[in-house]
Amino acid sequence: MKILALDSTAIAASVALCEDKRLLGEYTIQNGNTHSETLLPMIESLLKLHAMTANDIDLFAASAGPGSFTGVRIGAATLKGLAFDTQKPCIGVSTLEALAYNLNIVNGLVCPVMNARRKQVYTALFRYQNGQAERLLPDSAIAIAELDEILKQYGDPVYLTGDGYSITEELLTHKIIPTPERLRHQSAYSVAQIARKAYTEGTVTTDSEMVPTYLRPSQAERERAEREGRGVLL
């Protein structure tokens, strides 16, 4: 099964082409949040290098969030467009689950963290053992101090991954095992493999059924709530 996957939920934009578990090619670019300009050219180039078109793809996948509101929307719109044009299935996967998959070779706690500003992160928690993941915490938007207390309940040192790595490392008191730089960023290959597993387990969605995940209102919505005296929504 040929899978085209993408991730545009953070500063890094990533596109991968896979044949089942085999990686045929992957582009990852960190040039700021310009995904609306770079994502489609990356996809077109990767397909062209393999003498393929979108019609040759069996499954399209994308990180559906959480993450940058603009980035999530761009990724979702691109995924929906590809699936609609080709009438092929698509799957949106958790950005946090895909980030954790970057570290599927370790045994222990893996905590993806994405910077949600104001000393908060989008986060989840997994325990990996022999390549298999057990989810311990659902995708959440919480303060780093709250995450610190959650991690203390498990006791074990933790691997962090995601664009919130530095700010979380700085504020956590819980012991951290250093993660190599390359494994801290979004990888469309990880997105492809999470989607492949979901597909083989029976998850099939159309372009109209794929829904982005934000976890909390956008900054504009929060500011409007403050102006209207309803407080800040988290």
C-alpha positions, -999 to +999 in steps of 0.1 A: +000+000+000+014+034-010+009+061+016+014+098+012+016+116+046+022+152+057+026+172+088+023+210+089+012+215+125+044+232+138+074+251+124+087+221+106+068+209+075+072+173+066+060+151+037+067+114+033+060+087+007+059+051+019+051+016+007+037+000+038+065+004+064+092+011+038+101+048+035+105+058-002+113+094+005+108+122+030+112+160+030+114+180+062+118+218+060+121+243+088+118+278+073+091+293+095+053+289+092+051+292+054+035+259+048+009+273+025+038+280+001+059+250+006+037+220+013+023+214-022+056+219-040+072+193-016+044+168-024+047+174-061+085+170-061+084+138-040+058+122-063+077+133-094+110+118-082+092+084-079+074+088-112+040+089-095+009+111-093-016+115-066-037+089-083-011+062-075-015+067-038-037+043-019-040+062+014-035+099+023-026+108+059-020+140+078-015+152+113-049+165+123-037+185+154-032+198+179-007+224+169-005+257+152-041+267+142-030+279+108-007+249+102-034+224+112-059+240+088-034+240+060-026+203+065-063+194+068-072+214+037-044+198+017-053+163+028-090+168+020-081+182-014-059+153-024-085+127-011-114+145-029-096+148-062-085+111-062-115+097-044-090+078-021-093+073+016-076+096+041-068+095+078-061+123+102-039+112+131-030+128+164+001+151+160+011+140+195+008+103+188+029+107+156+056+127+176+057+099+202+062+073+173+095+091+165+108+073+197+092+039+192+127+023+195+130+032+232+116+014+262+100+038+286+079+069+290+076+091+259+060+126+263+053+147+232+051+184+240+041+212+216+045+248+227+010+262+234+023+295+248+019+310+283+039+281+298+014+256+285+019+227+261-002+203+240+008+170+254+001+133+259+020+104+275+029+070+262+048+040+275+067+023+247+079-013+251+094-033+223+079-010+197+044-011+212+027+020+227+004+022+257-013+055+259-013+069+295-027+104+290-051+116+263-042+146+241-044+176+264-036+213+266-022+219+301+003+240+320+038+226+322+036+226+360+006+203+358+025+180+334+053+179+359+029+166+386+015+140+362+050+127+354+059+124+391+031+099+395+049+075+372+084+080+387+103+069+357+125+093+337+109+105+305+118+111+269+105+144+255+098+152+218+082+181+200+087+218+195+080+224+232+111+204+241+133+234+253+106+253+272+094+221+289+129+209+297+136+242+313+105+242+336+102+205+345+117+192+377+111+155+366+141+137+352+145+138+314+164+115+292+179+136+263+164+131+229+185+136+198+176+168+178+164+149+147+138+130+167+122+161+183+105+174+151+075+163+132+081+134+108+056+126+081+069+090+082+056+087+117+023+101+105+022+075+077+028+046+101+002+056+126-023+060+097-012+026+082-019+009+116-053+026+119-062+016+083-053-020+088-074-020+120-105-008+100-104+030+102-114+045+069-125+081+064-134+102+035-123+138+029-156+151+043-153+130+075-118+142+084-120+168+112-091+188+126-084+187+163-075+220+181-081+212+218-087+248+227-101+280+210-078+301+189-061+332+202-087+354+184-115+334+201-099+338+235-093+375+230-130+379+220-141+360+251-119+383+273-135+414+257-170+400+263-161+393+299-163+356+297-127+349+307-100+330+289-110+296+275-083+269+277 
